[in-house]
C-alpha cells in the first residue's frame, strides 16, 4: 500500500493550517475515539486539512493511513483481479485495512461510483471500524443526507455515530 506517500502539494501543510475547532477534535481523538466527518463545497480546503492531520500524526509517530475513497477501492479491487493468482485473505490489501487500528483518513467519500461492490466494501470497512471504535476521518463534498442518497443509510448512520460533523465553508481556494 502506498499510504505513506504524500503528494507534493501537501508535503508542507502544518497543524497551524487546521482550523481551531478541528484541532480540538484532533487533539482529543485518542481519548474520545471519535473521528471527523469534514464536508463542504469544492475547494474549501478539506483535503488540505486532512493532509495537515496526516502530517501531524506522522510527526507524532501515530499509525495513520490516508486514501482517497477511489484509490482505496481501486487498491482493494486489485485483490480480486482475475489475472492474479489466489492471494490468501490475510495477505490482501482489504484484510490489512480491516485489521488496521490506527487513524484511517478517507478523502472525498461519495466521489466513487456507487456500485453494489463499492458500497458493500465501504460498509465492511466503516462497520468494522465502528464496531472496534477505531477513529476515522472522512472528507466529502456531500452533506450526510446527500451521502446517504449515494451510499445508503447504514454507512451514514455509522459515520454519524462515530464522528464529529464539521462543515468547511468558503470560496473555492483553487480558483
FITORFI-846808 format. One record per residue (C-alpha): residue number from 0; residue in one letter; x, y, z. Coordinates in nm, 3 decimals, padded with zeros to 5 digits. Layout:
<pt><num>NUM</num><residuo>a</residuo><xx>X</xx><yy>Y</yy><zz>Z</zz></pt>
...
END
This chain:
<pt><num>0</num><residuo>x</residuo><xx>00.000</xx><yy>00.000</yy><zz>00.000</zz></pt>
<pt><num>1</num><residuo>x</residuo><xx>00.120</xx><yy>00.349</yy><zz>-00.077</zz></pt>
<pt><num>2</num><residuo>x</residuo><xx>-00.034</xx><yy>00.511</yy><zz>00.230</zz></pt>
<pt><num>3</num><residuo>x</residuo><xx>00.282</xx><yy>00.694</yy><zz>00.332</zz></pt>
<pt><num>4</num><residuo>x</residuo><xx>00.321</xx><yy>00.887</yy><zz>00.010</zz></pt>
<pt><num>5</num><residuo>x</residuo><xx>00.210</xx><yy>01.246</yy><zz>00.049</zz></pt>
<pt><num>6</num><residuo>x</residuo><xx>00.159</xx><yy>01.438</yy><zz>-00.276</zz></pt>
<pt><num>7</num><residuo>x</residuo><xx>00.399</xx><yy>01.726</yy><zz>-00.333</zz></pt>
<pt><num>8</num><residuo>x</residuo><xx>00.118</xx><yy>01.982</yy><zz>-00.299</zz></pt>
<pt><num>9</num><residuo>x</residuo><xx>00.057</xx><yy>01.872</yy><zz>00.062</zz></pt>
<pt><num>10</num><residuo>x</residuo><xx>00.410</xx><yy>01.792</yy><zz>00.186</zz></pt>
<pt><num>11</num><residuo>x</residuo><xx>00.441</xx><yy>02.106</yy><zz>00.394</zz></pt>
<pt><num>12</num><residuo>x</residuo><xx>00.093</xx><yy>02.161</yy><zz>00.531</zz></pt>
<pt><num>13</num><residuo>x</residuo><xx>00.108</xx><yy>02.207</yy><zz>00.907</zz></pt>
<pt><num>14</num><residuo>x</residuo><xx>-00.106</xx><yy>02.177</yy><zz>01.214</zz></pt>
<pt><num>15</num><residuo>x</residuo><xx>-00.147</xx><yy>02.556</yy><zz>01.202</zz></pt>
<pt><num>16</num><residuo>x</residuo><xx>-00.335</xx><yy>02.505</yy><zz>00.873</zz></pt>
<pt><num>17</num><residuo>x</residuo><xx>-00.608</xx><yy>02.319</yy><zz>01.061</zz></pt>
<pt><num>18</num><residuo>x</residuo><xx>-00.896</xx><yy>02.536</yy><zz>01.185</zz></pt>
<pt><num>19</num><residuo>x</residuo><xx>-00.901</xx><yy>02.564</yy><zz>01.565</zz></pt>
<pt><num>20</num><residuo>x</residuo><xx>-01.231</xx><yy>02.375</yy><zz>01.611</zz></pt>
<pt><num>21</num><residuo>x</residuo><xx>-01.087</xx><yy>02.083</yy><zz>01.411</zz></pt>
<pt><num>22</num><residuo>x</residuo><xx>-00.759</xx><yy>02.095</yy><zz>01.606</zz></pt>
<pt><num>23</num><residuo>x</residuo><xx>-00.963</xx><yy>02.050</yy><zz>01.923</zz></pt>
<pt><num>24</num><residuo>x</residuo><xx>-01.124</xx><yy>01.736</yy><zz>01.776</zz></pt>
<pt><num>25</num><residuo>x</residuo><xx>-00.787</xx><yy>01.608</yy><zz>01.651</zz></pt>
<pt><num>26</num><residuo>x</residuo><xx>-00.610</xx><yy>01.656</yy><zz>01.984</zz></pt>
<pt><num>27</num><residuo>x</residuo><xx>-00.886</xx><yy>01.467</yy><zz>02.167</zz></pt>
<pt><num>28</num><residuo>x</residuo><xx>-00.920</xx><yy>01.172</yy><zz>01.927</zz></pt>
<pt><num>29</num><residuo>x</residuo><xx>-00.707</xx><yy>00.942</yy><zz>02.143</zz></pt>
<pt><num>30</num><residuo>x</residuo><xx>-00.936</xx><yy>00.994</yy><zz>02.442</zz></pt>
<pt><num>31</num><residuo>x</residuo><xx>-01.272</xx><yy>01.039</yy><zz>02.268</zz></pt>
<pt><num>32</num><residuo>x</residuo><xx>-01.212</xx><yy>00.775</yy><zz>01.997</zz></pt>
<pt><num>33</num><residuo>x</residuo><xx>-01.441</xx><yy>00.984</yy><zz>01.777</zz></pt>
<pt><num>34</num><residuo>x</residuo><xx>-01.348</xx><yy>01.060</yy><zz>01.421</zz></pt>
<pt><num>35</num><residuo>x</residuo><xx>-01.435</xx><yy>01.353</yy><zz>01.198</zz></pt>
<pt><num>36</num><residuo>x</residuo><xx>-01.669</xx><yy>01.399</yy><zz>00.902</zz></pt>
<pt><num>37</num><residuo>x</residuo><xx>-01.546</xx><yy>01.713</yy><zz>00.728</zz></pt>
<pt><num>38</num><residuo>x</residuo><xx>-01.765</xx><yy>01.832</yy><zz>00.444</zz></pt>
<pt><num>39</num><residuo>x</residuo><xx>-01.809</xx><yy>02.138</yy><zz>00.227</zz></pt>
<pt><num>40</num><residuo>x</residuo><xx>-01.812</xx><yy>02.264</yy><zz>-00.126</zz></pt>
<pt><num>41</num><residuo>x</residuo><xx>-01.526</xx><yy>02.203</yy><zz>-00.370</zz></pt>
<pt><num>42</num><residuo>x</residuo><xx>-01.206</xx><yy>02.388</yy><zz>-00.289</zz></pt>
<pt><num>43</num><residuo>x</residuo><xx>-01.284</xx><yy>02.482</yy><zz>00.072</zz></pt>
<pt><num>44</num><residuo>x</residuo><xx>-00.970</xx><yy>02.307</yy><zz>00.198</zz></pt>
<pt><num>45</num><residuo>x</residuo><xx>-01.095</xx><yy>01.970</yy><zz>00.320</zz></pt>
<pt><num>46</num><residuo>x</residuo><xx>-00.814</xx><yy>01.768</yy><zz>00.162</zz></pt>
<pt><num>47</num><residuo>x</residuo><xx>-00.561</xx><yy>02.030</yy><zz>00.275</zz></pt>
<pt><num>48</num><residuo>x</residuo><xx>-00.683</xx><yy>01.989</yy><zz>00.635</zz></pt>
<pt><num>49</num><residuo>x</residuo><xx>-00.683</xx><yy>01.609</yy><zz>00.603</zz></pt>
<pt><num>50</num><residuo>x</residuo><xx>-00.318</xx><yy>01.611</yy><zz>00.489</zz></pt>
<pt><num>51</num><residuo>x</residuo><xx>-00.228</xx><yy>01.853</yy><zz>00.769</zz></pt>
<pt><num>52</num><residuo>x</residuo><xx>-00.379</xx><yy>01.598</yy><zz>01.009</zz></pt>
<pt><num>53</num><residuo>x</residuo><xx>-00.183</xx><yy>01.317</yy><zz>00.842</zz></pt>
<pt><num>54</num><residuo>x</residuo><xx>00.140</xx><yy>01.519</yy><zz>00.868</zz></pt>
<pt><num>55</num><residuo>x</residuo><xx>00.070</xx><yy>01.591</yy><zz>01.235</zz></pt>
<pt><num>56</num><residuo>x</residuo><xx>00.011</xx><yy>01.219</yy><zz>01.302</zz></pt>
<pt><num>57</num><residuo>x</residuo><xx>00.332</xx><yy>01.132</yy><zz>01.118</zz></pt>
<pt><num>58</num><residuo>x</residuo><xx>00.529</xx><yy>01.381</yy><zz>01.331</zz></pt>
<pt><num>59</num><residuo>x</residuo><xx>00.377</xx><yy>01.230</yy><zz>01.647</zz></pt>
<pt><num>60</num><residuo>x</residuo><xx>00.453</xx><yy>00.877</yy><zz>01.520</zz></pt>
<pt><num>61</num><residuo>x</residuo><xx>00.085</xx><yy>00.780</yy><zz>01.525</zz></pt>
<pt><num>62</num><residuo>x</residuo><xx>-00.026</xx><yy>00.499</yy><zz>01.295</zz></pt>
<pt><num>63</num><residuo>x</residuo><xx>-00.213</xx><yy>00.659</yy><zz>01.006</zz></pt>
<pt><num>64</num><residuo>x</residuo><xx>-00.338</xx><yy>00.551</yy><zz>00.665</zz></pt>
<pt><num>65</num><residuo>x</residuo><xx>-00.458</xx><yy>00.804</yy><zz>00.408</zz></pt>
<pt><num>66</num><residuo>x</residuo><xx>-00.660</xx><yy>00.716</yy><zz>00.099</zz></pt>
<pt><num>67</num><residuo>x</residuo><xx>-00.892</xx><yy>00.891</yy><zz>-00.139</zz></pt>
<pt><num>68</num><residuo>x</residuo><xx>-01.204</xx><yy>00.678</yy><zz>-00.149</zz></pt>
<pt><num>69</num><residuo>x</residuo><xx>-01.148</xx><yy>00.593</yy><zz>-00.515</zz></pt>
<pt><num>70</num><residuo>x</residuo><xx>-00.786</xx><yy>00.487</yy><zz>-00.455</zz></pt>
<pt><num>71</num><residuo>x</residuo><xx>-00.892</xx><yy>00.281</yy><zz>-00.155</zz></pt>
<pt><num>72</num><residuo>x</residuo><xx>-01.147</xx><yy>00.090</yy><zz>-00.361</zz></pt>
<pt><num>73</num><residuo>x</residuo><xx>-00.909</xx><yy>00.054</yy><zz>-00.657</zz></pt>
<pt><num>74</num><residuo>x</residuo><xx>-00.640</xx><yy>-00.093</yy><zz>-00.433</zz></pt>
<pt><num>75</num><residuo>x</residuo><xx>-00.881</xx><yy>-00.339</yy><zz>-00.273</zz></pt>
<pt><num>76</num><residuo>x</residuo><xx>-01.019</xx><yy>-00.437</yy><zz>-00.612</zz></pt>
<pt><num>77</num><residuo>x</residuo><xx>-00.668</xx><yy>-00.546</yy><zz>-00.715</zz></pt>
<pt><num>78</num><residuo>x</residuo><xx>-00.705</xx><yy>-00.826</yy><zz>-00.459</zz></pt>
<pt><num>79</num><residuo>x</residuo><xx>-00.985</xx><yy>-00.967</yy><zz>-00.673</zz></pt>
<pt><num>80</num><residuo>x</residuo><xx>-00.828</xx><yy>-00.915</yy><zz>-01.014</zz></pt>
<pt><num>81</num><residuo>x</residuo><xx>-00.892</xx><yy>-01.221</yy><zz>-01.232</zz></pt>
<pt><num>82</num><residuo>x</residuo><xx>-00.538</xx><yy>-01.208</yy><zz>-01.375</zz></pt>
<pt><num>83</num><residuo>x</residuo><xx>-00.380</xx><yy>-01.252</yy><zz>-01.032</zz></pt>
<pt><num>84</num><residuo>x</residuo><xx>-00.328</xx><yy>-01.585</yy><zz>-00.871</zz></pt>
<pt><num>85</num><residuo>x</residuo><xx>-00.511</xx><yy>-01.655</yy><zz>-00.548</zz></pt>
<pt><num>86</num><residuo>x</residuo><xx>-00.385</xx><yy>-01.439</yy><zz>-00.263</zz></pt>
<pt><num>87</num><residuo>x</residuo><xx>-00.461</xx><yy>-01.567</yy><zz>00.088</zz></pt>
<pt><num>88</num><residuo>x</residuo><xx>-00.704</xx><yy>-01.332</yy><zz>00.265</zz></pt>
<pt><num>89</num><residuo>x</residuo><xx>-00.455</xx><yy>-01.240</yy><zz>00.537</zz></pt>
<pt><num>90</num><residuo>x</residuo><xx>-00.218</xx><yy>-01.101</yy><zz>00.273</zz></pt>
<pt><num>91</num><residuo>x</residuo><xx>-00.465</xx><yy>-00.879</yy><zz>00.090</zz></pt>
<pt><num>92</num><residuo>x</residuo><xx>-00.497</xx><yy>-00.502</yy><zz>00.100</zz></pt>
<pt><num>93</num><residuo>x</residuo><xx>-00.856</xx><yy>-00.547</yy><zz>00.217</zz></pt>
<pt><num>94</num><residuo>x</residuo><xx>-00.752</xx><yy>-00.762</yy><zz>00.513</zz></pt>
<pt><num>95</num><residuo>x</residuo><xx>-00.478</xx><yy>-00.516</yy><zz>00.604</zz></pt>
<pt><num>96</num><residuo>x</residuo><xx>-00.722</xx><yy>-00.225</yy><zz>00.601</zz></pt>
<pt><num>97</num><residuo>x</residuo><xx>-00.982</xx><yy>-00.418</yy><zz>00.802</zz></pt>
<pt><num>98</num><residuo>x</residuo><xx>-00.735</xx><yy>-00.502</yy><zz>01.078</zz></pt>
<pt><num>99</num><residuo>x</residuo><xx>-00.570</xx><yy>-00.156</yy><zz>01.085</zz></pt>
<pt><num>100</num><residuo>x</residuo><xx>-00.632</xx><yy>00.000</yy><zz>01.427</zz></pt>
<pt><num>101</num><residuo>x</residuo><xx>-00.470</xx><yy>00.341</yy><zz>01.374</zz></pt>
<pt><num>102</num><residuo>x</residuo><xx>-00.625</xx><yy>00.655</yy><zz>01.230</zz></pt>
<pt><num>103</num><residuo>x</residuo><xx>-00.772</xx><yy>00.597</yy><zz>00.885</zz></pt>
<pt><num>104</num><residuo>x</residuo><xx>-00.834</xx><yy>00.902</yy><zz>00.668</zz></pt>
<pt><num>105</num><residuo>x</residuo><xx>-01.069</xx><yy>00.857</yy><zz>00.373</zz></pt>
<pt><num>106</num><residuo>x</residuo><xx>-01.067</xx><yy>01.162</yy><zz>00.148</zz></pt>
<pt><num>107</num><residuo>x</residuo><xx>-01.355</xx><yy>01.252</yy><zz>-00.081</zz></pt>
<pt><num>108</num><residuo>x</residuo><xx>-01.601</xx><yy>00.981</yy><zz>00.024</zz></pt>
<pt><num>109</num><residuo>x</residuo><xx>-01.903</xx><yy>00.995</yy><zz>-00.202</zz></pt>
<pt><num>110</num><residuo>x</residuo><xx>-01.696</xx><yy>01.065</yy><zz>-00.515</zz></pt>
<pt><num>111</num><residuo>x</residuo><xx>-01.668</xx><yy>00.694</yy><zz>-00.601</zz></pt>
<pt><num>112</num><residuo>x</residuo><xx>-01.912</xx><yy>00.527</yy><zz>-00.838</zz></pt>
<pt><num>113</num><residuo>x</residuo><xx>-02.174</xx><yy>00.380</yy><zz>-00.602</zz></pt>
<pt><num>114</num><residuo>x</residuo><xx>-02.176</xx><yy>00.026</yy><zz>-00.736</zz></pt>
<pt><num>115</num><residuo>x</residuo><xx>-02.305</xx><yy>-00.257</yy><zz>-00.519</zz></pt>
<pt><num>116</num><residuo>x</residuo><xx>-01.947</xx><yy>-00.379</yy><zz>-00.472</zz></pt>
<pt><num>117</num><residuo>x</residuo><xx>-01.818</xx><yy>-00.033</yy><zz>-00.372</zz></pt>
<pt><num>118</num><residuo>x</residuo><xx>-02.099</xx><yy>00.018</yy><zz>-00.121</zz></pt>
<pt><num>119</num><residuo>x</residuo><xx>-02.050</xx><yy>-00.329</yy><zz>00.031</zz></pt>
<pt><num>120</num><residuo>x</residuo><xx>-01.674</xx><yy>-00.277</yy><zz>00.055</zz></pt>
<pt><num>121</num><residuo>x</residuo><xx>-01.704</xx><yy>00.067</yy><zz>00.216</zz></pt>
<pt><num>122</num><residuo>x</residuo><xx>-01.968</xx><yy>-00.068</yy><zz>00.453</zz></pt>
<pt><num>123</num><residuo>x</residuo><xx>-01.739</xx><yy>-00.354</yy><zz>00.561</zz></pt>
<pt><num>124</num><residuo>x</residuo><xx>-01.455</xx><yy>-00.111</yy><zz>00.640</zz></pt>
<pt><num>125</num><residuo>x</residuo><xx>-01.669</xx><yy>00.152</yy><zz>00.811</zz></pt>
<pt><num>126</num><residuo>x</residuo><xx>-01.870</xx><yy>-00.105</yy><zz>01.009</zz></pt>
<pt><num>127</num><residuo>x</residuo><xx>-01.555</xx><yy>-00.284</yy><zz>01.129</zz></pt>
<pt><num>128</num><residuo>x</residuo><xx>-01.404</xx><yy>00.045</yy><zz>01.246</zz></pt>
<pt><num>129</num><residuo>x</residuo><xx>-01.735</xx><yy>00.149</yy><zz>01.406</zz></pt>
<pt><num>130</num><residuo>x</residuo><xx>-01.763</xx><yy>-00.178</yy><zz>01.599</zz></pt>
<pt><num>131</num><residuo>x</residuo><xx>-01.397</xx><yy>-00.170</yy><zz>01.709</zz></pt>
<pt><num>132</num><residuo>x</residuo><xx>-01.419</xx><yy>00.204</yy><zz>01.796</zz></pt>
<pt><num>133</num><residuo>x</residuo><xx>-01.127</xx><yy>00.295</yy><zz>01.569</zz></pt>
<pt><num>134</num><residuo>x</residuo><xx>-01.139</xx><yy>00.665</yy><zz>01.476</zz></pt>
<pt><num>135</num><residuo>x</residuo><xx>-01.176</xx><yy>00.754</yy><zz>01.110</zz></pt>
<pt><num>136</num><residuo>x</residuo><xx>-01.160</xx><yy>01.091</yy><zz>00.937</zz></pt>
<pt><num>137</num><residuo>x</residuo><xx>-01.370</xx><yy>01.143</yy><zz>00.627</zz></pt>
<pt><num>138</num><residuo>x</residuo><xx>-01.381</xx><yy>01.437</yy><zz>00.387</zz></pt>
<pt><num>139</num><residuo>x</residuo><xx>-01.662</xx><yy>01.488</yy><zz>00.140</zz></pt>
<pt><num>140</num><residuo>x</residuo><xx>-01.833</xx><yy>01.742</yy><zz>-00.081</zz></pt>
<pt><num>141</num><residuo>x</residuo><xx>-02.162</xx><yy>01.593</yy><zz>00.040</zz></pt>
<pt><num>142</num><residuo>x</residuo><xx>-02.374</xx><yy>01.650</yy><zz>00.346</zz></pt>
<pt><num>143</num><residuo>x</residuo><xx>-02.459</xx><yy>01.335</yy><zz>00.540</zz></pt>
<pt><num>144</num><residuo>x</residuo><xx>-02.805</xx><yy>01.339</yy><zz>00.383</zz></pt>
<pt><num>145</num><residuo>x</residuo><xx>-02.657</xx><yy>01.358</yy><zz>00.033</zz></pt>
<pt><num>146</num><residuo>x</residuo><xx>-02.407</xx><yy>01.084</yy><zz>00.119</zz></pt>
<pt><num>147</num><residuo>x</residuo><xx>-02.692</xx><yy>00.861</yy><zz>00.238</zz></pt>
<pt><num>148</num><residuo>x</residuo><xx>-02.854</xx><yy>00.909</yy><zz>-00.103</zz></pt>
<pt><num>149</num><residuo>x</residuo><xx>-02.538</xx><yy>00.772</yy><zz>-00.268</zz></pt>
<pt><num>150</num><residuo>x</residuo><xx>-02.411</xx><yy>00.510</yy><zz>-00.023</zz></pt>
<pt><num>151</num><residuo>x</residuo><xx>-02.710</xx><yy>00.428</yy><zz>00.195</zz></pt>
<pt><num>152</num><residuo>x</residuo><xx>-02.830</xx><yy>00.492</yy><zz>00.548</zz></pt>
<pt><num>153</num><residuo>x</residuo><xx>-02.629</xx><yy>00.206</yy><zz>00.706</zz></pt>
<pt><num>154</num><residuo>x</residuo><xx>-02.297</xx><yy>00.368</yy><zz>00.617</zz></pt>
<pt><num>155</num><residuo>x</residuo><xx>-02.405</xx><yy>00.720</yy><zz>00.708</zz></pt>
<pt><num>156</num><residuo>x</residuo><xx>-02.553</xx><yy>00.608</yy><zz>01.041</zz></pt>
<pt><num>157</num><residuo>x</residuo><xx>-02.217</xx><yy>00.460</yy><zz>01.142</zz></pt>
<pt><num>158</num><residuo>x</residuo><xx>-02.028</xx><yy>00.769</yy><zz>01.029</zz></pt>
<pt><num>159</num><residuo>x</residuo><xx>-02.266</xx><yy>00.999</yy><zz>01.218</zz></pt>
<pt><num>160</num><residuo>x</residuo><xx>-02.248</xx><yy>00.778</yy><zz>01.526</zz></pt>
<pt><num>161</num><residuo>x</residuo><xx>-01.869</xx><yy>00.778</yy><zz>01.539</zz></pt>
<pt><num>162</num><residuo>x</residuo><xx>-01.766</xx><yy>01.120</yy><zz>01.409</zz></pt>
<pt><num>163</num><residuo>x</residuo><xx>-01.785</xx><yy>01.488</yy><zz>01.489</zz></pt>
<pt><num>164</num><residuo>x</residuo><xx>-01.952</xx><yy>01.660</yy><zz>01.193</zz></pt>
<pt><num>165</num><residuo>x</residuo><xx>-01.790</xx><yy>01.982</yy><zz>01.071</zz></pt>
<pt><num>166</num><residuo>x</residuo><xx>-01.869</xx><yy>02.190</yy><zz>00.765</zz></pt>
<pt><num>167</num><residuo>x</residuo><xx>-01.591</xx><yy>02.391</yy><zz>00.600</zz></pt>
<pt><num>168</num><residuo>x</residuo><xx>-01.724</xx><yy>02.699</yy><zz>00.428</zz></pt>
<pt><num>169</num><residuo>x</residuo><xx>-01.571</xx><yy>02.949</yy><zz>00.193</zz></pt>
<pt><num>170</num><residuo>x</residuo><xx>-01.487</xx><yy>03.012</yy><zz>-00.168</zz></pt>
<pt><num>171</num><residuo>x</residuo><xx>-01.306</xx><yy>02.766</yy><zz>-00.392</zz></pt>
<pt><num>172</num><residuo>x</residuo><xx>-00.940</xx><yy>02.818</yy><zz>-00.297</zz></pt>
<pt><num>173</num><residuo>x</residuo><xx>-00.824</xx><yy>02.666</yy><zz>-00.626</zz></pt>
<pt><num>174</num><residuo>x</residuo><xx>-00.977</xx><yy>02.943</yy><zz>-00.838</zz></pt>
END
